[in-house]
Amino acid sequence: FESIYQLLSDYDDEDTTIIHQAIGVVGLITPWNWPMNQIALKVIPALLVGCTVILKPSEETPLSALLFGQLIHDAGFPPGVFQLLNGYGPNHVGEWLASHPNIDMV
C-alpha cells in the first residue's frame, strides 16, 4: 500500500478532480459463496451513487437475494431502482444480462 500512497501523494491536488456519478443501469452477477456479502458489496455502492440495479444472483443461492430485495422494498426505495432476475448463468439470464445493449455496466 505504501507504493500506492506514494503515487497518490505525488498528484497535484489542483489538477485532480474526483467525481462520483451514476453510470446508468448496472447489471450485477454474484457468485454462490457468501451470497449476502457479495450482494451487499455490489448493490449498495451502485445505489449510493444513483444507479439503477439489476441483480442476477447465483442460481444456487437465490434466497439471500430475495431477502435483500425485500429489505430494499421495506427501506422505501422507489419501484424499479432495484430489480432481481433469478435464473441460470450461461446460455440463460446471465448471458442475456451481460450482453444487453441497454445495460451500461456489468
C-alpha positions as CSV (number, residue, x, y, z in Angstrom):
1,F,0.0,0.0,0.0
2,E,2.9,2.3,0.5
3,S,3.7,2.5,-3.2
4,I,0.0,3.4,-3.9
5,Y,0.1,6.0,-1.2
6,Q,3.4,7.5,-2.6
7,L,1.9,7.6,-6.1
8,L,-1.3,9.3,-4.9
9,S,0.6,11.8,-2.7
10,D,2.6,12.9,-5.8
11,Y,-0.5,14.2,-7.5
12,D,-1.1,18.0,-7.5
13,D,-4.5,18.5,-5.9
14,E,-5.3,21.5,-8.1
15,D,-5.3,19.3,-11.2
16,T,-7.1,16.3,-9.8
17,T,-10.9,16.0,-9.6
18,I,-12.9,13.0,-8.4
19,I,-16.5,12.9,-9.5
20,H,-19.0,10.4,-8.1
21,Q,-21.8,10.0,-10.6
22,A,-24.3,7.4,-11.7
23,I,-23.3,5.4,-14.8
24,G,-26.9,4.3,-15.5
25,V,-28.3,0.8,-15.4
26,V,-25.9,-1.7,-13.8
27,G,-26.1,-5.4,-14.2
28,L,-24.7,-7.3,-11.2
29,I,-23.9,-11.0,-11.2
30,T,-23.0,-12.6,-7.9
31,P,-21.4,-15.9,-7.0
32,W,-22.7,-18.6,-4.7
33,N,-20.2,-18.1,-1.9
34,W,-21.0,-15.6,0.9
35,P,-24.2,-14.6,-1.0
36,M,-25.4,-11.8,1.2
37,N,-22.0,-10.3,1.5
38,Q,-21.4,-10.4,-2.3
39,I,-24.8,-8.9,-3.0
40,A,-24.3,-6.0,-0.5
41,L,-20.8,-5.2,-1.7
42,K,-22.1,-4.8,-5.2
43,V,-25.6,-3.4,-4.8
44,I,-25.0,-0.8,-2.1
45,P,-22.3,1.3,-3.8
46,A,-24.3,1.3,-7.1
47,L,-27.4,2.5,-5.3
48,L,-25.5,5.1,-3.3
49,V,-24.2,6.9,-6.5
50,G,-27.7,6.7,-8.1
51,C,-27.5,3.7,-10.4
52,T,-30.5,1.5,-11.3
53,V,-29.5,-2.1,-10.4
54,I,-30.4,-5.4,-12.0
55,L,-29.1,-8.2,-9.8
56,K,-28.7,-11.8,-11.0
57,P,-27.7,-13.9,-8.0
58,S,-26.3,-17.4,-8.2
59,E,-28.9,-20.0,-9.1
60,E,-27.5,-22.0,-6.1
61,T,-28.3,-19.2,-3.5
62,P,-31.3,-17.3,-4.6
63,L,-32.9,-16.9,-1.2
64,S,-30.3,-14.4,0.0
65,A,-31.1,-12.2,-3.0
66,L,-34.9,-12.4,-2.3
67,L,-34.3,-11.4,1.3
68,F,-32.1,-8.5,0.1
69,G,-34.8,-7.4,-2.3
70,Q,-37.4,-7.4,0.5
71,L,-35.0,-5.2,2.6
72,I,-34.7,-2.8,-0.3
73,H,-38.5,-2.7,-0.7
74,D,-39.0,-2.2,3.1
75,A,-36.5,0.6,3.1
76,G,-38.7,2.5,0.7
77,F,-36.6,2.6,-2.4
78,P,-38.7,3.7,-5.5
79,P,-40.0,0.8,-7.7
80,G,-37.6,-0.2,-10.4
81,V,-34.4,1.1,-8.7
82,F,-33.6,-2.5,-7.7
83,Q,-34.6,-5.4,-9.9
84,L,-34.0,-9.0,-9.3
85,L,-33.6,-11.7,-12.0
86,N,-33.2,-15.3,-10.9
87,G,-32.1,-18.0,-13.3
88,Y,-29.1,-19.8,-14.7
89,G,-26.0,-18.1,-15.9
90,P,-24.5,-19.5,-19.1
91,N,-27.0,-19.5,-22.1
92,H,-29.7,-18.0,-19.9
93,V,-30.3,-15.0,-17.7
94,G,-26.6,-14.3,-17.0
95,E,-25.6,-14.2,-20.7
96,W,-28.6,-12.0,-21.5
97,L,-27.7,-9.6,-18.8
98,A,-24.1,-9.4,-19.8
99,S,-24.8,-8.8,-23.4
100,H,-27.9,-6.5,-23.3
101,P,-27.3,-3.2,-25.0
102,N,-29.3,-1.1,-22.5
103,I,-27.2,-2.1,-19.6
104,D,-24.4,0.4,-19.1
105,M,-22.1,-1.6,-16.9
106,V,-21.7,-5.2,-15.8
